[in-house]
Amino acid sequence: MIPIHNVTREDRCETDSGVFFIVRHFVKPGMDAEYEQWLKKLMFKAAEFPGHLGVQVIKPSKGSKEFTIAVRFHSAQEAKDWQDSEVRKEIAAESYKYLSKQEHFEMRSGIDFWFTPSSMAPPRWKQWLLTTAVIWPLSVVIPASLLPVFHYLEISNVFTIYQATSALIIVGIATYWAMPWCTNLVYKWLYPKS
């Protein structure tokens, strides 16, 4: 087991908007069904923890045995609390009969986990196409929606504030709602062999 680093004040400030607690498991041949039953048990327990925002399981592509589990928490400290919990340790102790390698942990925040950070990531052209499909409509609608507000406040001639506000809203919507939702929606297209 590779522990997540100690959570510092900077980590808490930087990741309070949400972090992914990512675990990689390499499952022994013929143990997929048992492993997935065990994984369900683990996911239900994680959902009971404070700050839990959801979980994504990325199954192995053809020829691979690597499962990637991304558990999203509100903050780095809450992810660390889950990692260090006795509940997780007890359930994790059962996993070794299903795994061919020791589990590996990492923590990522923000846009780091829009796409799988592993060898089974979708082709770049699919990532580019999906990102464009999300960003382009937002970059048309958000600035047009903000313009009346800036005219009303009589600051529409301050172009850099208008651009910065538009960018903040577009990136915020894309990061916290649109990209996770769209990635989930087109999962089978992104990962056709899983």
C-alpha positions, 0 to 999 in steps of 0.5 A: 500500500502506498499512502497518500502524503500528509495533508497540509494546510495548502492541500486543504485550501487547494482541494477543498473543492473536491478530490479523487481518492484513486485506487488501482487494483490488478485482479488475479485471473479468474477472480473478477466476479469475487473481486467485484462483489468485494468492491461493492461492499467497499463502495457502500462503506465509502458512501457512509463517510463524511464528504463522500461525493461519489465513485467511478469504477473503470473496468479493465480494457481487453487484455488488462486486469487493472481496475481503477476506482476513483472515490470523490471526496469534498476535501483532501482531509476527508479523503485522507480520513477514509484512507486511514479509517479502520473500516477501510483497512478491515475491508481492504485486508480482504482484498489481497486474496483477489489481487495480484499486486499491492494496491496503489493510491493517489489523490487528484483534484480538479480537472486531473481526473476528467479522463483516466490517468492510466495506460487505458486512457482514451485516444487523445482525439476523443479527449479533444473532441469531448472537451471541445463539445463541452467548452464550445457551447459554454464559451458561446452561451456564458459570455452572451449571458453575462453581457447584459449584466455587465451593461447594467453594471456599466462595466461592459467596457472593462473587457478583461474583467468580462473575459476573466468572469466568463472564463471562471464560470466556463471552467467552473461549470466544465470542471464540476458538472459538464465534463464529469457528466459528459464523460459518464454519458459517453463512457462506452464511446470513450472506452469501447473495449471495457 
